[in-house]
Amino acid sequence: MAENMRDILETLATATDLTPEQAAFAFRELFEGNLTPAQSGALLMALRAKGETPLELASAARAGLARARQVTDLPAGPLLDIVGTGGDRTNSFNCSTAVSLYLAALGHTVVKHGNRAVSSSSGSADALEGLGLPLTTGPDEVAAELKRTNFVFLFAPNYHPAFAHIAPVRREMGIRTLFNLMGPLLNPARPTHQLLGVGMAGSLPLMAETLALTAPKVQAFVVHGAGGFDELTPFGPTVGFQVETGQVRPLRIDPKDFGLAGHGPEDVRVTDKENAVAALKAVLTGKGVPAMQDMTALNLGAALHLVSGKAMGQCMAEAKQAVAEGAARRFVNG
């Protein structure tokens, strides 16, 4: 039987999960711009009220990726993305951006997918713009930029034109929908390794299981830090999941085990974009405040373990040394 939106909305109205066929049809229609604003809003609201399943979120991510501008000619070997869902409202410094640049400086290949700030002081795009790094790299320029610096930024609006169909509806709704979780799942470079932070602890299983469905070959840590952060934090244990070849296992990382414990959430906050860029520059040159240095090292160590397979303790030690030495200063000094 052919799928149709009326039956799909009726299904959701009874708090029933969508079948794979229904989910694929609904999100294909949504991204193609074939739904009316009323249908789009009803779909997103009904999913939110019911609670999205990994299958439904995976269907949305697949539909979004299928309509993204594709990146080709990527280098062989591990390809990393360090990213968070955002929305944790912690107004912390741009830790994932700092970690991405440190990884690139240490010789790893990083393709970071991100956007401007929505609920924080400075998004990854804002921070990189403050460093003078390009935001407009097109799909055919990615390979050359990676060869030059080991790092490239994919500015989400440039790579997902289909999202224009949904933007007005999301603005009018003004509430969280599954789109608030989709960003880390939509990197068109399809990274092989991912350190994925989740701002809401309750969404950890959903994100981990969805990632396992959408990227069955990926190796990832899906983490939620102490204090509600979408990164590993030095002021308390980080919990989450390890995703490897489609399998999901619980994960817990305690900064005390690596000499990186201490500080408080207020020690990593920034007040505005100018303050955020200054903090990022300080961290990249080894001159950041201790809490930001330690938080960067903690996340960098986890990423190094993920991509290298070396012991976590060894990776944390290497990360602390790199951050102390300001090994990523070339991204500040040009």
Summary of the structure (lengths in Angstrom):
residues: 334
radius of gyration: 19.5
end to end distance: 58.8
largest distance: 62.9
contacts: 1182
relative contact order: 0.14
helix: 52%
strand: 13%
